[in-house]
Amino acid sequence: MSKKNKKSNTSNKKNNQITNNKENNSTINKDNNNLNKEPTSSIDKETNTTKESETIDSTTSTEVKDIDTHKPTINDFMGNGNDVFTTYKSKYENTMSSAIILLFFGILGILSTVGMLTGFINLNLSAFQHIFLTTLYLIFFAYGIVSFLKALDYKEMISTENTMEDTIDRYLENHITKEYLDSIHDNSMSEEENYVLYIEKIQAMFLNENPDFDKELVEYHIDNFLNENF
C-alpha cells in the first residue's frame, strides 16, 4: 500500500472520530436540555400549585371576614319562624282540646268494643279486627289521659305567667318611650337591625332588674309592645 493511501485512511479515520464526537456531544447536549427542562416544569407546577393555594386561602379569608362582619337581622334573633313562643294559656287550651278529642274517640271505641263482645252491637269482624280496633281505642284513651294531665300542669302555670306578664307590661309602659328608642337608634343600621337592637337593649335592661323572669316571655311581650305602639 502506498504512503498516499495510508495518509488518506488516517485522515478518514480522524474525520469519522470527529463526526462521532460531534454526534456524542449533540446527544449529551439534548439530554442536558431535557434534564434542564424537567426541573423547570416541576418548578412551574409547584409555582402554579402555590398560587392556587394562595387563591383558595384568600377566598377563605374573605369568606371568614364576611361572616365576622355580618350584622344580625331580625330573623337571626327571632329564630327561623318555627320557634314561636307560646304562652301557657295557649298551651293549656290546645292541649285540653286534644285531650277531649282523644278521650271522646277512645271512650266511644271502647264502648263499641264492649257492645260487640256482649252482642249488643252485631258486626261481622274477625278476631284480628277486634284486637286491632280495641288496641287503637285504648291508645286514643291513653293519649287522652296524658294530654289531660299535661293540660292541668299548664293550667297551674297560667296564674304565675299572668303575674309576670302584668309586671312586664307595666315596666314597658313606664320605661319604653319614643325618646328612649331614639336615644339607642343607630343610623348606620337598617330598620330591621335597629328593631333587633331595641329588643336586645330592652330585654337586657329588664332582666337586669328581674333575673328570674323567663327570657322568651320577656322577648315575646317586648315584641308585641313595640309592634303595637311604635
Summary of the structure (lengths in Angstrom):
residues: 230
radius of gyration: 44.3
end to end distance: 127.2
largest distance: 146.4
contacts: 551
relative contact order: 0.07
helix: 83%
strand: 0%
